[in-house]
């Protein structure tokens, strides 16, 4: 009936498709498409947004975030024959002409699936601000919180599993922007320790299904007056979250969070650290329709003893990432899953007095694999000391536009926040179309 009414309205000319979409977005999300009520000045901020569109090459994203500022010089963009290289040596990989750090030997065997981006640059050289921009494409402001990519995906496309959350964050980083100005129901599900699975998803001992439902119905009745008095979107969003939580409690797919179902050999291959087990959990989740999973690995703020800490961190990253790429490929999931490795900024080519490297947003690296990416290549280039981007500079917004482009998300569609400020998914970012197969 609702579908027939929609068609009648559209065909009668009483409401345009754009107006219908705006009203639908406004009612469902608490936000709207940029309508004619806003002045032309509102469009000016987005007049250079990318209008490129494509059929999605990726269904899922596994986003591996190296919190603290990963040294590009000692991971994805090692140099030789210069003082800035330090003791780190490059090694050959499974892709001709692509070389990465000796500290990533397992990942090196999977580089025919991947593209290394060696020309990232950022305007943010502090951790919190850099982290925020990498996740949202926007400068941090005190007056607004912007959504992360997983929330945008939630809003534009929804999930692939009706009982599991569409967006999951695995780690302990409290600075994650989450759903930003979108309603709370688009926030990620936070899993602090992948070994422990989900907490509080089983009924208490002795509590029957009948008694549980009576309690929930009573709580719903007590909340009715509050919901009717305050019909705001966030009140409704929290009510919807309770419904989603109850559906998840009854879901057969909750077993995705139980890593003991995997063989001990595979768990060991991923690495028993939280990051490696998080990568394994990410694979199990995308298998069951979860669209966006982020796994964080902290500790990259190596102002001191860089050449002690980075090899240790790389050993953890290498086990998790190398095994993840191999595992996804063996299961036929890599073609539809975009794996991203990134950080808020790089670290200085110059080695400081504490044998460390300091913050360096001017030039750094990232990696993308699977999900339609043309493997076995590098994109962009720094000079022979790793100081300057000399070829194909990539802004943070371009990086995020590339992820959105792979997912088939609309880069130029404007949505405005509850305060009526207009935003697009990756600001004015332009996707790196040349890295797609």
Buried (B, 14 or more C-beta within 10 A) or exposed (E): EEEEEEEEBBEEEEBEEEBBBBBEBBEEBBBBBBBEEBEEEBEEBBEEBBEEEEEBBBBBBBBBBBBBBBBBBBBBBBBEEEEBBBEBBBEEBBBEEBBBBBBBBBBBBBBBBBBBBBBBBBEBBBBEBBBBBBBBBBEBEEEBBBBBBBBBBBBBBEBBBEBBBBBBBBBBBEEBBBBBBBBBBBBBBBBEEBEEBBEEEEEEEEEEEEEBEEEEEEEEEEBEEEBEEEEEBEBBBBBEBEEBEBEBBEBEBBEBBEBEEBEEEEBEBBBEBBBBBBBBBBBBBBBBBBBBBBBBBBBBBBBEEBBEBBBEBBBBBBBBBBBBBBBBBEEEBBBBBBBBBBBBBBBBBBBEEEBBBBBBBBBBBBBBBBBBBBBBBBBBBBBBBBBBBEEBBBBBBBBBBBBBBBBBBBBBBBBBBBEEBBBBBBBBBBBBEEBBE
